[in-house]
Every structure is written in C-alpha cells, then in structure tokens.
Amino acid sequence: MLLNTTHDIETAKRMVWDYKNGVTSKMSPELWRAKKVLDSTLHPDTGETVFLPFRMSSCVLSNLVVTAGMLTPNLGTAGTLFWQIANQSLNVAINTANANKSHPLTTKQIVTNYTLAVSASCSVALGLNSLVPRLKSLKPNTRMILGRLVPFAAVVSAGIVNVFLMRSEELKKGITVFDRKGNEVGTSKQQPGKSKGVETLVNIGLIFATSLVALPFALAVFPQRRVLAVNKLESKFHELKDKDGNDIKELEFNRGI
C-alpha cells in the first residue's frame, strides 16, 4: 500500500465511486483492494492524499529510525536533544496530517503545541539522564535498566502533552458528526472529551508493545469511523431525521488517530 502511484489512487477512487453509485453492484477482490488503497492513503475527512511518511500505513517505518536513535546507548546531551526533537517533530507531523479536521489548528497553534511537546520530552529526558547516575544506592544493573527507560518516560510525558494540545480545538469546539450515509448533521462537544481520555490511556499502554508487528494490529483494533447513539449527545441531535424522514438514532465521527 505504500508504493501506490497517483494513477493507482485515481483508479481506486473511480472503482469505489462506481460501487457507491450503483454502477458496479458486486463486491470483488479488486474493489476491496481499491478500498484499502484509499483507506491507507487518503484523509477520511478531506479526501486529500496524506504525505507518504506521515500516513498511518507508513508509521512503523517512519518511527523506526527515531526509535533506534533514542535507544542508542551513551547519547550524551546533544544526542538526547537531537533524537527527542526528531521524535516529537515526527509525532506532531503525523498527528497533524491525520487528525480530525472538524476544526483544523492554525499554524501558530501547531508551532506553539510543537514547542511545548519538545520542551516536555527534552526536559524529562535530560532530567532523568542527570538523575539516574546519582542514584548510588541502586545496583549498577538497576541504574542501567532505568537509563534505558529514560526515552520511554520522555516519550510518554510528551505524548500526553501532544494528544491534548494538538487536538485542543476538538475539545473546545467539538467534532463534526455524520449520519450513516455520510451527511454532516452538526458538531458535538460532548463526545471529544470522552474519547481523548480513553485514547490517552490506550496510547500510553500501547507504547510498551510498539514494534513492527504490534503497531498495525493496535491501530486496526479501533475503527476509523466511530458510531455513537444520539441520546448520548446534546439534545439538538435527539430529534433529527434523515433525508427520507426516518429518525436518526446513531451518528458517526472520524476518530482521527
């Protein structure tokens, strides 16, 4: 899926469009592959092609270099700062490219949030790198293990900052919800806060299992489009009807990442 050309993407778009509009009525392996091409390449809100290194299908390969860099022994201050900045730069780029686009962040907000995330990761990494060698009461092997965990602690702390800052507009203004046919019906402020809290806990736990095999499975557990009952949202969504006059009982939203 990473090596699809512009021609492949346009062909996939035509095949899926034909199926949705009744031109093609039968599902086939080729049509299913076309759907996977679009799911792994296009942003679900805008329909625009996501830059290759920032696609979720490329996440493992993109993170491989910075992960190896952060785990390099005896980095020193300059090396620690470099790899923490590189890691947060990649994280912010991936989050921005794949985020829910109900209320996109301004350039100023992205720069501010990026600066805070980098500051958090670098501060934790440098602070712990300075602290661990001073723990003379611990055995050398224990100090070595703690030293290896410093990048993890830095990534977790910055990740918490990253999630809430990079997606702050969703928390403030809400997210766009859709009916089953993809029609926009409004903006909900009630759902984002719940999803962010759960997402933060899940993200922290998944860091332990991050690897070439684990990450794709971890991302696939949660559908890109989430469904929620209208009675769990604001009252303005309770009496909605679709274009056919039927009561709308469930709405959808793009969960982002």
SULSULPE-V32256 format. One record per helix or strand of 3 or more residues. SS is the DSSP state (helix for helix, strand for strand). FROM is the first residue (numbers start at 1). LEN is the number of residues. If there is no record, write none. Layout:
[[SS FROM LEN] [SS FROM LEN]]
//
This chain:
[[helix 6 15] [helix 29 13] [helix 52 3] [helix 56 15] [helix 76 23] [helix 107 26] [helix 140 27] [helix 168 6] [strand 175 4] [strand 184 5] [helix 190 19] [helix 214 7] [strand 225 5] [helix 230 3] [helix 235 3] [strand 250 5]]
//
